[in-house]
Amino acid sequence: MAEPLRIGIAGLGTVGSAVVRVVTEKRTELARQCGREIVVTGVSARDTTRNRGLDLSDAAWFADPVDLAANADIDVFVELIGGDEGPARGSVEGALKASRHVVTANKALLAKHGLGLAEFAESRGVLLNYEAAVAGGIPVIKTLREALAGNTVNRVFGILNGTCNYILTRMEAEGLSFEACLKDAQRLGYAEADPTFDIEGHDTAHKLSLLTSLAFGTRIAADEVYLEGISNITQADIRAAAELGYRIKLLGVAQRTESGIEQRVHPTMVPTASVIAQVHGVTNAVAIETDILGELLLSGPGAGGNATASAVIGDIADIAKSRPGFQHGPVFGRPVKELTPYKRATMRSHEGGYFIRLSVHDRVGVFASVAKRMADNQISLESIVQHASDGDDATRKTVVLVTHETTEAAVRKAVDGITSDGHLTDKPQVIRIERAG
């Protein structure tokens, strides 16, 4: 049997502790699967006194993760600190410069500095593995990077944030407000004390930018993602979607078009009968559409200690199975120098149409005026329905419109026109309707 693979782990929170525990408990099984033992020889964490229920007696402690990353007694540096700068970036760069393999779960770091880190790794012939950075325990990185050879990917989309999916699931199932569901998600540990990064879509955007690079061979462009969160989703939207046969999900969508690549994150209505509409709670799902395979849907736990640790250990095992002289594959599916510049697609028609909810004054001519604004912008309507408003206010009505295929620009222009006409009593709601398998 080959020499043991020595790993150093920076960050002993929920995920890091789970990695140590599994490597220890599954030591014999991992050795059989990988052809060599995997041993933890170094760790770094801010709190050295905390009782984590782990046996770390054989591991050296490092106050500074950068020192651990460069230590000669490790073969693989596992970064589970988090953040796109500071110790996380410094330690990963240090490990790669020292020709150490790196495993990370840090999507923010990769979205911002991934190309530079990939160049370091490729120039030194070491691996930079990051399965746990996107969709928790779902093997979507490996699928895109290795399993779809010969396929041309046309679209990749999915539910990439468990916090948002949990909130939307509870809102629909129990009729709760967004605020009530968010508060409960924080109590259960699904949402941070400051949930902005999750609920406004930034977390999903970082993950999507990595999938885009892998799927289409482009340079990472996290700043080019069109972004909307879920904080403005109301019970009125949830109920209207259900009446129309849809369910609201926060999706990340990347799509190849004739003019470039679309990257967008926003609340989306998907048909209730579609597979992705059945993904509930903190579960994640990623759909990949290709020319040969067709559509592949991967679904599973998107967060949590065990799910993320499973992905981290899978990355470590891949390194353990490699042998000296083996030519490692490129970090983003092709060498960094061969990745094409990201070209943002021009505005085009949205195949699924739009859902538009308007709260309007109940007076003569409003209904006709709304319809005229749509017609003036060449928007064809599949349906237009008027409802009494919630509550006791008889002076307001709710108008729900569903459009056929049209452009984002046309919809926004029409809604701006309706707003300027003085018909609205509240901010309008616009949600895309996405085709989904």
C-alpha positions in Angstrom: 0.0 0.0 0.0 1.2 3.5 -0.8 2.3 6.0 1.8 -0.5 7.7 3.7 -2.0 10.9 2.3 -1.4 13.6 5.0 -4.0 16.3 5.2 -4.1 19.6 7.0 -7.5 21.1 7.8 -8.0 24.8 8.4 -11.4 25.5 10.1 -12.9 23.1 12.6 -16.5 24.3 12.5 -19.5 22.1 11.6 -18.0 21.0 8.3 -14.3 20.7 9.4 -15.3 18.7 12.5 -17.4 16.4 10.4 -14.5 15.8 8.0 -12.2 14.8 10.8 -14.8 12.6 12.4 -15.5 10.7 9.1 -11.8 10.3 8.2 -11.2 8.9 11.6 -14.2 6.6 11.7 -13.9 5.4 8.1 -10.1 5.1 8.1 -10.1 1.4 7.1 -12.8 1.7 4.5 -11.1 4.8 2.9 -7.8 3.1 2.8 -9.4 0.1 1.0 -11.1 2.4 -1.5 -8.2 4.7 -2.2 -5.3 2.3 -1.9 -3.7 4.3 0.9 -4.6 5.7 4.3 -5.8 9.2 4.8 -4.6 10.8 8.0 -5.0 14.2 9.6 -1.6 15.5 10.5 -2.3 19.2 11.0 -5.2 21.5 12.0 -5.9 25.2 12.4 -8.8 26.8 14.3 -9.3 30.0 16.2 -10.5 28.3 19.3 -8.0 25.6 20.5 -9.8 25.0 23.8 -13.3 24.1 22.5 -14.3 20.5 23.0 -15.3 19.2 19.6 -15.6 15.6 20.5 -12.6 14.7 18.2 -9.4 12.9 18.8 -6.8 15.4 17.5 -3.9 14.1 19.6 -1.8 13.1 16.6 -2.4 16.4 14.7 -0.1 19.4 15.0 -2.0 22.7 15.8 -1.2 25.8 13.9 -2.4 29.3 15.1 -2.0 30.6 11.5 -3.6 28.6 8.7 -1.0 30.1 6.3 1.7 28.3 8.3 -0.3 25.0 8.1 -0.7 25.4 4.3 3.1 25.6 3.8 4.0 22.9 6.2 6.1 20.1 4.7 4.2 17.5 6.8 1.0 17.7 4.7 0.2 16.7 1.2 -3.3 18.3 1.0 -4.5 21.5 2.4 -8.3 21.6 3.2 -9.6 25.2 3.5 -12.9 25.4 5.4 -12.5 28.9 6.8 -14.7 30.9 4.5 -14.5 34.4 3.1 -13.0 35.7 -0.1 -9.9 37.4 1.4 -7.8 37.3 4.5 -6.7 33.9 5.9 -8.7 31.9 3.4 -7.1 33.4 0.3 -3.7 33.7 1.9 -3.6 30.1 3.0 -4.9 28.6 -0.3 -2.4 30.7 -2.3 0.3 29.6 0.1 -0.6 25.9 -0.3 -0.6 26.1 -4.1 2.7 28.0 -4.2 4.2 25.3 -2.0 2.9 22.7 -4.5 0.3 21.3 -2.1 -3.0 20.0 -3.4 -6.0 22.0 -2.2 -9.6 21.1 -1.3 -12.0 23.9 -0.5 -15.7 24.5 0.0 -15.3 28.3 -0.5 -17.5 29.5 -3.3 -17.0 33.2 -2.5 -13.2 32.7 -2.8 -13.4 30.8 -6.1 -16.0 33.3 -7.6 -13.6 36.1 -6.9 -10.1 34.6 -7.3 -10.7 31.2 -8.9 -9.0 31.9 -12.1 -5.8 33.1 -10.4 -5.8 30.1 -8.1 -6.4 27.7 -11.0 -3.4 29.1 -12.7 -1.3 28.5 -9.6 -2.5 24.9 -9.4 -2.1 24.1 -13.1 1.4 25.6 -13.2 2.5 23.4 -10.3 0.8 20.3 -11.4 -1.4 20.0 -8.3 -5.2 19.7 -7.8 -7.6 22.4 -6.7 -10.8 20.5 -5.9 -14.0 22.3 -4.9 -17.0 19.9 -5.1 -18.4 21.2 -1.8 -18.5 24.8 -3.0 -21.7 24.2 -5.0 -24.8 22.4 -4.0 -23.4 20.7 -0.9 -23.2 16.9 -1.3 -24.5 16.8 -4.9 -21.6 15.8 -7.3 -22.3 18.5 -9.8 -18.7 19.8 -10.2 -17.5 16.3 -11.0 -20.4 15.7 -13.4 -19.6 18.9 -15.4 -15.9 18.6 -15.2 -15.5 14.8 -15.9 -18.7 12.9 -16.7 -20.1 14.8 -19.7 -17.2 14.4 -22.2 -18.5 14.9 -25.8 -21.7 16.7 -24.6 -22.3 20.3 -25.4 -24.1 22.0 -22.5 -26.9 24.4 -23.5 -28.3 25.3 -20.2 -27.7 24.7 -16.5 -30.1 25.8 -13.8 -31.2 24.9 -10.4 -32.0 25.5 -6.7 -28.6 26.4 -5.2 -29.5 27.9 -1.9 -31.2 25.8 0.8 -32.2 28.8 3.0 -34.3 30.4 0.2 -35.9 27.1 -0.8 -36.8 26.4 2.9 -38.4 29.8 3.2 -40.4 29.5 0.0 -41.5 25.9 0.9 -42.8 27.0 4.3 -44.6 30.0 2.8 -46.5 27.8 0.4 -47.2 24.9 2.8 -48.2 26.9 5.8 -49.4 30.2 4.5 -46.8 32.1 6.5 -45.3 35.5 5.6 -41.7 35.8 4.3 -40.7 37.5 7.6 -42.1 34.7 9.7 -40.4 32.0 7.7 -37.1 33.8 7.8 -37.2 34.2 11.5 -37.9 30.5 11.9 -35.1 29.6 9.5 -32.7 31.7 11.7 -33.9 29.9 14.8 -33.2 26.5 13.2 -29.8 27.5 11.9 -30.7 27.5 8.2 -30.2 31.3 7.9 -27.5 33.5 9.4 -28.2 36.4 11.8 -27.6 38.6 8.8 -29.3 36.6 6.0 -28.7 39.2 3.2 -26.1 37.1 1.4 -28.6 34.2 1.1 -32.0 35.8 0.6 -30.8 38.5 -1.9 -29.3 35.8 -4.1 -25.5 36.5 -3.7 -24.8 33.0 -2.5 -26.6 31.5 -5.5 -24.8 33.9 -7.9 -21.4 32.8 -6.7 -22.3 29.2 -7.2 -23.8 29.9 -10.6 -20.7 31.7 -11.8 -18.7 28.5 -11.2 -21.2 26.3 -13.0 -21.2 28.7 -15.9 -17.4 28.5 -16.3 -17.5 24.7 -16.2 -20.5 24.4 -18.5 -19.5 26.8 -21.2 -15.7 27.1 -20.9 -15.8 30.8 -20.1 -13.9 32.8 -17.5 -15.7 33.3 -14.2 -17.9 36.4 -14.3 -19.7 36.6 -10.9 -20.2 40.3 -11.3 -22.2 39.7 -14.6 -25.0 37.8 -12.9 -28.4 39.5 -13.1 -29.6 39.3 -9.5 -32.9 39.4 -7.6 -33.7 37.9 -4.2 -36.8 36.6 -2.6 -37.4 39.3 0.1 -40.3 40.8 -1.9 -42.2 37.5 -2.4 -45.6 37.7 -0.7 -48.4 35.3 0.1 -50.4 37.0 -2.7 -47.7 35.8 -5.2 -47.6 32.3 -3.7 -51.4 31.9 -3.9 -51.5 33.3 -7.5 -48.8 31.0 -8.6 -50.7 28.0 -7.2 -53.9 29.1 -8.9 -52.1 29.2 -12.2 -50.4 25.8 -11.7 -47.0 27.1 -10.7 -44.7 27.1 -7.7 -42.1 29.8 -6.9 -38.5 28.9 -6.6 -35.3 30.9 -6.5 -33.4 29.7 -9.5 -29.9 30.3 -10.8 -29.9 30.0 -14.6 -27.0 30.0 -17.0 -27.8 29.6 -20.7 -25.9 29.7 -24.0 -27.5 32.0 -26.6 -26.4 33.2 -30.1 -25.2 36.5 -28.6 -23.4 35.2 -25.5 -24.1 33.6 -22.1 -27.0 34.5 -19.8 -26.4 34.3 -16.0 -29.4 35.2 -13.9 -30.6 34.6 -10.3 -34.2 35.5 -9.5 -37.5 34.1 -8.2 -39.1 32.0 -10.9 -42.4 30.3 -11.4 -42.0 26.7 -12.5 -44.8 24.3 -13.4 -46.1 22.4 -10.3 -45.8 19.1 -12.3 -42.1 19.7 -13.1 -39.5 17.7 -11.2 -37.7 20.8 -9.9 -41.0 22.0 -8.4 -40.9 19.0 -6.1 -37.6 20.0 -4.5 -38.6 21.2 -1.0 -37.0 22.5 2.2 -33.2 22.8 2.3 -32.7 20.4 -0.6 -30.8 21.6 -3.7 -31.2 20.5 -7.3 -29.2 21.2 -10.5 -30.5 20.5 -14.0 -28.0 20.2 -16.9 -29.3 20.2 -20.5 -27.0 18.8 -23.2 -27.2 17.9 -26.8 -26.4 14.2 -26.4 -27.7 13.2 -22.9 -30.7 15.5 -22.9 -31.6 16.7 -19.4 -29.9 15.4 -16.3 -31.2 16.4 -12.8 -29.1 16.0 -9.7 -30.8 16.5 -6.3 -29.8 16.1 -2.7 -28.7 17.7 0.5 -27.4 21.2 -0.3 -25.9 22.1 3.1 -25.1 20.8 6.5 -22.0 19.2 8.1 -22.4 15.7 6.8 -23.5 16.6 3.2 -20.6 19.1 2.8 -18.1 16.9 4.5 -19.1 14.1 2.1 -18.2 16.3 -0.9 -14.9 17.4 0.8 -13.9 13.8 1.5 -14.8 12.8 -2.0 -12.3 15.4 -3.3 -9.6 14.2 -0.8 -10.2 10.6 -2.0 -9.7 11.6 -5.6 -6.3 13.0 -4.7 -5.5 9.9 -2.7 -6.2 7.7 -5.7 -3.9 9.7 -8.0 -0.2 8.7 -8.3 3.1 10.5 -9.0 3.4 11.4 -12.6 -0.4 11.4 -13.2 -1.4 14.4 -15.3 -4.2 16.2 -13.4 -7.1 17.6 -15.2 -7.6 21.4 -15.3 -9.5 23.1 -12.5 -12.4 24.4 -14.7 -12.6 21.7 -17.2 -10.0 23.2 -19.6 -6.8 25.1 -18.9 -7.3 28.7 -17.7 -5.5 30.1 -20.8 -8.1 28.3 -23.0 -11.2 29.7 -21.1 -12.9 32.2 -23.4 -13.7 35.7 -22.1 -17.3 35.9 -20.7 -19.6 37.6 -23.2 -22.9 38.7 -21.7 -25.9 37.9 -23.9 -28.0 40.7 -25.3 -31.6 41.1 -24.1 -33.8 38.6 -25.7 -37.3 37.0 -25.4 -37.9 35.0 -22.3 -39.4 31.7 -23.5 -41.6 31.2 -20.4 -43.2 34.5 -20.3 -43.9 36.6 -17.2 -46.2 36.8 -14.2 -47.1 40.3 -13.3 -49.1 41.3 -10.2 -50.5 44.8 -9.9 -52.3 46.3 -7.0 -54.5 49.1 -8.5 -57.1 51.6 -7.6 -60.6 50.3 -8.1 -61.9 52.9 -10.6 -63.2 52.9 -14.2 -60.7 52.6 -17.0 -57.8 51.0 -15.0 -58.3 47.6 -16.4 -58.3 48.9 -20.0 -55.3 51.2 -19.4 -53.2 48.2 -18.1 -54.1 46.2 -21.2 -53.2 49.1 -23.5 -49.8 49.5 -21.9 -49.1 45.9 -22.7 -50.3 46.2 -26.2 -48.2 49.4 -26.8 -45.1 47.3 -25.9 -46.1 44.4 -28.2 -46.7 42.1 -25.2 -49.2 39.3 -25.9 -51.2 38.3 -22.9 -52.1 34.7 -22.1 -54.4 35.8 -19.4 -55.5 38.8 -17.4 -57.5 38.4 -14.2 -58.9 40.9 -11.7 -59.3 39.9 -8.1 -60.7 41.7 -5.1 -57.8 42.9 -2.8 -57.0 41.1 0.4 -58.4 42.7 3.5 -61.3 45.1 3.9 -60.0 47.8 1.5 -62.7 48.0 -1.2 -60.8 50.8 -3.0 -58.1 48.5 -4.4 -58.1 45.6 -6.8 -55.4 43.1 -7.8 -54.7 42.5 -11.4 -52.8 39.4 -12.4 -51.3 39.1 -15.9 -49.5 36.2 -17.5 -47.7 37.1 -20.8 -46.6 35.0 -23.7 -42.9 35.1 -24.7 -41.6 38.6 -24.6 -38.5 40.6 -23.5 -37.5 41.8 -20.1 -37.1 45.4 -21.5 -40.7 45.3 -22.9 -42.2 44.2 -19.6 -40.2 46.7 -17.5 -41.3 49.5 -19.9 -44.9 48.5 -19.7 -44.9 48.3 -15.9 -43.1 51.7 -15.7 -45.8 53.2 -17.9 -48.6 51.7 -15.7 -46.8 53.2 -12.6 -46.5 56.6 -14.2 -50.2 56.5 -15.1 -50.9 56.6 -11.3 -52.9 53.4 -11.2 -50.8 51.5 -8.7 -51.3 51.4 -4.9 -48.3 49.3 -4.2 -45.0 48.3 -5.9 -45.6 45.9 -8.8 -44.4 42.3 -8.8 -42.8 40.8 -11.9 -41.7 37.1 -11.8 -40.4 35.1 -14.8 -42.0 31.8 -15.7 -39.3 29.2 -16.5 -39.7 26.1 -18.6 -38.5 23.2 -16.4 -38.5 19.5 -16.8 
